Amino acid sequence: MSGWLRVVGIGPGPERWITPESAEVLHAATDLVGYRTYLGRVTPTAAQRVHDSDNGDELARARHALQLAAEGKQVAVVSGGDPGVFAMASAVFEAIESGPLSQRALDVAVLPGVTAMLAAAARLGAPLGNDFCTLNLSDNLKPWRIIETRLRLAAQADFVMALYNPASRARPTQVHEAFAILRAELPAETVVVFAKAIGRPDEEVTVSTLGEADPAIADMRTLLIVGARGTRCLARPEGLPWVYSRRRLDGAP
Amino acid sequence: MSGWLRVVGIGPGPERWITPESAEVLHAATDLVGYRTYLGRVTPTAAQRVHDSDNGDELARARHALQLAAEGKQVAVVSGGDPGVFAMASAVFEAIESGPLSQRALDVAVLPGVTAMLAAAARLGAPLGNDFCTLNLSDNLKPWRIIETRLRLAAQADFVMALYNPASRARPTQVHEAFAILRAELPAETVVVFAKAIGRPDEEVTVSTLGEADPAIADMRTLLIVGARGTRCLARPEGLPWVYSRRRLDGAP
């Protein structure tokens, strides 16, 4: 049996957003490796070995998965969302780069998936319908000053922003700092959306403005969307308004 | 029969990347509306009416789809990639905003999908593994000076860039202008990837650097990825190198 490793994203939650390619690999693998919360959403076959771990040390998890593949196992590394967006794929390549040269010949592939911002955007309407940027607000792996600079420049570029990991129990205050930076750069009426646990039973969506929003409602399961100049709210007879970004910007030919 | 409208993304090409939710709606709809090229990738049932159109006037296509839904049809608006990223979803909401108030009560929803940059990133490794921005290089709906400004600020922010629609027959020179801007802002060794028709039979991937790349190879089916400071190439025994962005940046705690 010849080993392989696939980095698989299971999307934001429900099975209806897992691609057929990913579902097939999740079924075909001999070994499933991942963070406990994500593995808990997958039903293993009787023959599969499940290697779950706590959140945190992604590099150790990636090394373990590569080791299993080198031993001939057929390994699915299970990630939330899309594995290439603030998830396991980068950790796997960091492990390959720092690992034994022999592992560079392993049969490794990443399978694309639905990342949280696309699910949140679809739920709201089309807030990512014009140029946007995607930032991880966690400073676990980069200094906070880089995050500050990126927020400022993104605001000056009039990008819509999709902000992952805005807060956690260990980082409760940074989302307030991020709002302070954005409030200094952008108009108070800028549309802000807190999209929590999209597609899951406890989904919660709050549409507000930069001036009025309370950043304290963001937690580690929230994706934050900050609108641009062309982002609009469109009231409906009932329920949340649609939020979308216009394709056409002033001065277009 | 009660009308509805779903904006559906069929991903970059192959069926293995179409979510079960989207596949189900494509099957259940009474009417399929879309650009001819995308509709050509869907096999309609015998009972379905297909309304195809040329590329271009997305707003007219969106209005037609809304009209069908208002008449009680169950309409899938078929988009490439993810419908919310430089695709049909924004046009549908622009049509709702400028259309009759009665249409705001229609049963409308957007279904998330796999957008081109996620498929391209997965094919390459994990170039979007750190903060990134997503720009549409077409100036059909926004002035070129906005694109120039966004490119400059994105470079200063050290974002990885996913650049959609870098060139077309009508816009052959702008990708050269974009490269000139990026070359003035970023080191010559910055990783650049031309990802053409990812997942389709004529897929072509070129990995190069900002200093050496020839922008002329970009066309309307190319997604361009421009790396950041933390983006690395990792040689393999054969085939293309892996391209990935490190999660950790200098000065991290």
HADDOCK unambig.tbl for C-alpha pairs under 7 A between the chains (distance, minus, plus):
assign (segid A and resid 16 and name CA) (segid B and resid 19 and name CA) 6.35 0.50 0.50
assign (segid A and resid 16 and name CA) (segid B and resid 20 and name CA) 5.05 0.50 0.50
assign (segid A and resid 16 and name CA) (segid B and resid 21 and name CA) 4.94 0.50 0.50
assign (segid A and resid 17 and name CA) (segid B and resid 19 and name CA) 5.23 0.50 0.50
assign (segid A and resid 17 and name CA) (segid B and resid 20 and name CA) 6.45 0.50 0.50
assign (segid A and resid 17 and name CA) (segid B and resid 21 and name CA) 6.49 0.50 0.50
assign (segid A and resid 18 and name CA) (segid B and resid 19 and name CA) 5.95 0.50 0.50
assign (segid A and resid 19 and name CA) (segid B and resid 16 and name CA) 6.33 0.50 0.50
assign (segid A and resid 19 and name CA) (segid B and resid 17 and name CA) 5.23 0.50 0.50
assign (segid A and resid 19 and name CA) (segid B and resid 18 and name CA) 5.95 0.50 0.50
assign (segid A and resid 19 and name CA) (segid B and resid 19 and name CA) 4.73 0.50 0.50
assign (segid A and resid 19 and name CA) (segid B and resid 20 and name CA) 6.81 0.50 0.50
assign (segid A and resid 20 and name CA) (segid B and resid 16 and name CA) 5.03 0.50 0.50
assign (segid A and resid 20 and name CA) (segid B and resid 17 and name CA) 6.45 0.50 0.50
assign (segid A and resid 20 and name CA) (segid B and resid 19 and name CA) 6.80 0.50 0.50
assign (segid A and resid 21 and name CA) (segid B and resid 16 and name CA) 4.92 0.50 0.50
assign (segid A and resid 21 and name CA) (segid B and resid 17 and name CA) 6.48 0.50 0.50
assign (segid A and resid 84 and name CA) (segid B and resid 121 and name CA) 6.99 0.50 0.50
assign (segid A and resid 84 and name CA) (segid B and resid 122 and name CA) 6.57 0.50 0.50
assign (segid A and resid 84 and name CA) (segid B and resid 126 and name CA) 5.13 0.50 0.50
assign (segid A and resid 84 and name CA) (segid B and resid 128 and name CA) 6.13 0.50 0.50
assign (segid A and resid 84 and name CA) (segid B and resid 129 and name CA) 5.48 0.50 0.50
assign (segid A and resid 85 and name CA) (segid B and resid 128 and name CA) 5.97 0.50 0.50
assign (segid A and resid 85 and name CA) (segid B and resid 129 and name CA) 5.23 0.50 0.50
assign (segid A and resid 86 and name CA) (segid B and resid 129 and name CA) 5.56 0.50 0.50
assign (segid A and resid 86 and name CA) (segid B and resid 130 and name CA) 6.63 0.50 0.50
assign (segid A and resid 89 and name CA) (segid B and resid 126 and name CA) 5.82 0.50 0.50
assign (segid A and resid 90 and name CA) (segid B and resid 126 and name CA) 5.47 0.50 0.50
assign (segid A and resid 90 and name CA) (segid B and resid 129 and name CA) 5.57 0.50 0.50
assign (segid A and resid 90 and name CA) (segid B and resid 244 and name CA) 6.22 0.50 0.50
assign (segid A and resid 90 and name CA) (segid B and resid 245 and name CA) 6.49 0.50 0.50
assign (segid A and resid 90 and name CA) (segid B and resid 246 and name CA) 6.32 0.50 0.50
assign (segid A and resid 90 and name CA) (segid B and resid 247 and name CA) 6.70 0.50 0.50
assign (segid A and resid 93 and name CA) (segid B and resid 244 and name CA) 6.93 0.50 0.50
assign (segid A and resid 97 and name CA) (segid B and resid 234 and name CA) 6.97 0.50 0.50
assign (segid A and resid 104 and name CA) (segid B and resid 236 and name CA) 5.66 0.50 0.50
assign (segid A and resid 104 and name CA) (segid B and resid 237 and name CA) 6.93 0.50 0.50
assign (segid A and resid 105 and name CA) (segid B and resid 236 and name CA) 6.48 0.50 0.50
assign (segid A and resid 105 and name CA) (segid B and resid 237 and name CA) 6.00 0.50 0.50
assign (segid A and resid 110 and name CA) (segid B and resid 122 and name CA) 4.92 0.50 0.50
assign (segid A and resid 110 and name CA) (segid B and resid 123 and name CA) 6.73 0.50 0.50
assign (segid A and resid 110 and name CA) (segid B and resid 125 and name CA) 6.46 0.50 0.50
assign (segid A and resid 111 and name CA) (segid B and resid 122 and name CA) 5.79 0.50 0.50
assign (segid A and resid 112 and name CA) (segid B and resid 114 and name CA) 6.99 0.50 0.50
assign (segid A and resid 112 and name CA) (segid B and resid 118 and name CA) 5.75 0.50 0.50
assign (segid A and resid 112 and name CA) (segid B and resid 119 and name CA) 5.33 0.50 0.50
assign (segid A and resid 112 and name CA) (segid B and resid 122 and name CA) 5.58 0.50 0.50
assign (segid A and resid 113 and name CA) (segid B and resid 114 and name CA) 6.02 0.50 0.50
assign (segid A and resid 114 and name CA) (segid B and resid 113 and name CA) 6.02 0.50 0.50
assign (segid A and resid 114 and name CA) (segid B and resid 114 and name CA) 5.73 0.50 0.50
assign (segid A and resid 118 and name CA) (segid B and resid 112 and name CA) 5.75 0.50 0.50
assign (segid A and resid 119 and name CA) (segid B and resid 112 and name CA) 5.32 0.50 0.50
assign (segid A and resid 121 and name CA) (segid B and resid 84 and name CA) 6.97 0.50 0.50
assign (segid A and resid 122 and name CA) (segid B and resid 84 and name CA) 6.56 0.50 0.50
assign (segid A and resid 122 and name CA) (segid B and resid 110 and name CA) 4.91 0.50 0.50
assign (segid A and resid 122 and name CA) (segid B and resid 111 and name CA) 5.78 0.50 0.50
assign (segid A and resid 122 and name CA) (segid B and resid 112 and name CA) 5.57 0.50 0.50
assign (segid A and resid 123 and name CA) (segid B and resid 110 and name CA) 6.73 0.50 0.50
assign (segid A and resid 125 and name CA) (segid B and resid 110 and name CA) 6.46 0.50 0.50
assign (segid A and resid 126 and name CA) (segid B and resid 84 and name CA) 5.12 0.50 0.50
assign (segid A and resid 126 and name CA) (segid B and resid 89 and name CA) 5.82 0.50 0.50
assign (segid A and resid 126 and name CA) (segid B and resid 90 and name CA) 5.48 0.50 0.50
assign (segid A and resid 128 and name CA) (segid B and resid 84 and name CA) 6.13 0.50 0.50
assign (segid A and resid 128 and name CA) (segid B and resid 85 and name CA) 5.97 0.50 0.50
assign (segid A and resid 129 and name CA) (segid B and resid 84 and name CA) 5.49 0.50 0.50
assign (segid A and resid 129 and name CA) (segid B and resid 85 and name CA) 5.22 0.50 0.50
assign (segid A and resid 129 and name CA) (segid B and resid 86 and name CA) 5.54 0.50 0.50
assign (segid A and resid 129 and name CA) (segid B and resid 90 and name CA) 5.58 0.50 0.50
assign (segid A and resid 130 and name CA) (segid B and resid 86 and name CA) 6.62 0.50 0.50
assign (segid A and resid 131 and name CA) (segid B and resid 134 and name CA) 5.69 0.50 0.50
assign (segid A and resid 131 and name CA) (segid B and resid 135 and name CA) 4.72 0.50 0.50
assign (segid A and resid 131 and name CA) (segid B and resid 136 and name CA) 6.33 0.50 0.50
assign (segid A and resid 132 and name CA) (segid B and resid 133 and name CA) 5.70 0.50 0.50
assign (segid A and resid 132 and name CA) (segid B and resid 134 and name CA) 5.37 0.50 0.50
assign (segid A and resid 132 and name CA) (segid B and resid 135 and name CA) 6.73 0.50 0.50
assign (segid A and resid 133 and name CA) (segid B and resid 132 and name CA) 5.72 0.50 0.50
assign (segid A and resid 133 and name CA) (segid B and resid 133 and name CA) 3.83 0.50 0.50
assign (segid A and resid 133 and name CA) (segid B and resid 134 and name CA) 5.92 0.50 0.50
assign (segid A and resid 134 and name CA) (segid B and resid 131 and name CA) 5.69 0.50 0.50
assign (segid A and resid 134 and name CA) (segid B and resid 132 and name CA) 5.39 0.50 0.50
assign (segid A and resid 134 and name CA) (segid B and resid 133 and name CA) 5.90 0.50 0.50
assign (segid A and resid 135 and name CA) (segid B and resid 131 and name CA) 4.72 0.50 0.50
assign (segid A and resid 135 and name CA) (segid B and resid 132 and name CA) 6.75 0.50 0.50
assign (segid A and resid 136 and name CA) (segid B and resid 131 and name CA) 6.31 0.50 0.50
assign (segid A and resid 140 and name CA) (segid B and resid 252 and name CA) 6.97 0.50 0.50
assign (segid A and resid 140 and name CA) (segid B and resid 253 and name CA) 6.73 0.50 0.50
assign (segid A and resid 141 and name CA) (segid B and resid 247 and name CA) 6.39 0.50 0.50
assign (segid A and resid 141 and name CA) (segid B and resid 248 and name CA) 4.57 0.50 0.50
assign (segid A and resid 141 and name CA) (segid B and resid 249 and name CA) 6.36 0.50 0.50
assign (segid A and resid 141 and name CA) (segid B and resid 252 and name CA) 5.23 0.50 0.50
assign (segid A and resid 141 and name CA) (segid B and resid 253 and name CA) 6.94 0.50 0.50
assign (segid A and resid 142 and name CA) (segid B and resid 248 and name CA) 5.69 0.50 0.50
assign (segid A and resid 142 and name CA) (segid B and resid 249 and name CA) 4.87 0.50 0.50
assign (segid A and resid 142 and name CA) (segid B and resid 250 and name CA) 6.71 0.50 0.50
assign (segid A and resid 142 and name CA) (segid B and resid 251 and name CA) 6.52 0.50 0.50
assign (segid A and resid 142 and name CA) (segid B and resid 252 and name CA) 4.13 0.50 0.50
assign (segid A and resid 142 and name CA) (segid B and resid 253 and name CA) 6.98 0.50 0.50
assign (segid A and resid 143 and name CA) (segid B and resid 251 and name CA) 5.60 0.50 0.50
assign (segid A and resid 143 and name CA) (segid B and resid 252 and name CA) 4.50 0.50 0.50
assign (segid A and resid 143 and name CA) (segid B and resid 253 and name CA) 6.32 0.50 0.50
assign (segid A and resid 149 and name CA) (segid B and resid 157 and name CA) 6.77 0.50 0.50
assign (segid A and resid 150 and name CA) (segid B and resid 157 and name CA) 5.13 0.50 0.50
assign (segid A and resid 153 and name CA) (segid B and resid 153 and name CA) 5.94 0.50 0.50
assign (segid A and resid 153 and name CA) (segid B and resid 157 and name CA) 6.23 0.50 0.50
assign (segid A and resid 157 and name CA) (segid B and resid 149 and name CA) 6.75 0.50 0.50
assign (segid A and resid 157 and name CA) (segid B and resid 150 and name CA) 5.13 0.50 0.50
assign (segid A and resid 157 and name CA) (segid B and resid 153 and name CA) 6.24 0.50 0.50
assign (segid A and resid 234 and name CA) (segid B and resid 97 and name CA) 6.97 0.50 0.50
assign (segid A and resid 236 and name CA) (segid B and resid 104 and name CA) 5.65 0.50 0.50
assign (segid A and resid 236 and name CA) (segid B and resid 105 and name CA) 6.49 0.50 0.50
assign (segid A and resid 237 and name CA) (segid B and resid 104 and name CA) 6.95 0.50 0.50
assign (segid A and resid 237 and name CA) (segid B and resid 105 and name CA) 6.03 0.50 0.50
assign (segid A and resid 244 and name CA) (segid B and resid 90 and name CA) 6.22 0.50 0.50
assign (segid A and resid 244 and name CA) (segid B and resid 93 and name CA) 6.95 0.50 0.50
assign (segid A and resid 245 and name CA) (segid B and resid 90 and name CA) 6.49 0.50 0.50
assign (segid A and resid 246 and name CA) (segid B and resid 90 and name CA) 6.29 0.50 0.50
assign (segid A and resid 246 and name CA) (segid B and resid 94 and name CA) 6.99 0.50 0.50
assign (segid A and resid 247 and name CA) (segid B and resid 90 and name CA) 6.72 0.50 0.50
assign (segid A and resid 247 and name CA) (segid B and resid 141 and name CA) 6.35 0.50 0.50
assign (segid A and resid 248 and name CA) (segid B and resid 141 and name CA) 4.56 0.50 0.50
assign (segid A and resid 248 and name CA) (segid B and resid 142 and name CA) 5.69 0.50 0.50
assign (segid A and resid 249 and name CA) (segid B and resid 141 and name CA) 6.35 0.50 0.50
assign (segid A and resid 249 and name CA) (segid B and resid 142 and name CA) 4.87 0.50 0.50
assign (segid A and resid 250 and name CA) (segid B and resid 142 and name CA) 6.73 0.50 0.50
assign (segid A and resid 251 and name CA) (segid B and resid 142 and name CA) 6.56 0.50 0.50
assign (segid A and resid 251 and name CA) (segid B and resid 143 and name CA) 5.63 0.50 0.50
assign (segid A and resid 252 and name CA) (segid B and resid 140 and name CA) 6.98 0.50 0.50
assign (segid A and resid 252 and name CA) (segid B and resid 141 and name CA) 5.24 0.50 0.50
assign (segid A and resid 252 and name CA) (segid B and resid 142 and name CA) 4.14 0.50 0.50
assign (segid A and resid 252 and name CA) (segid B and resid 143 and name CA) 4.50 0.50 0.50
assign (segid A and resid 253 and name CA) (segid B and resid 140 and name CA) 6.70 0.50 0.50
assign (segid A and resid 253 and name CA) (segid B and resid 141 and name CA) 6.93 0.50 0.50
assign (segid A and resid 253 and name CA) (segid B and resid 142 and name CA) 6.96 0.50 0.50
assign (segid A and resid 253 and name CA) (segid B and resid 143 and name CA) 6.31 0.50 0.50
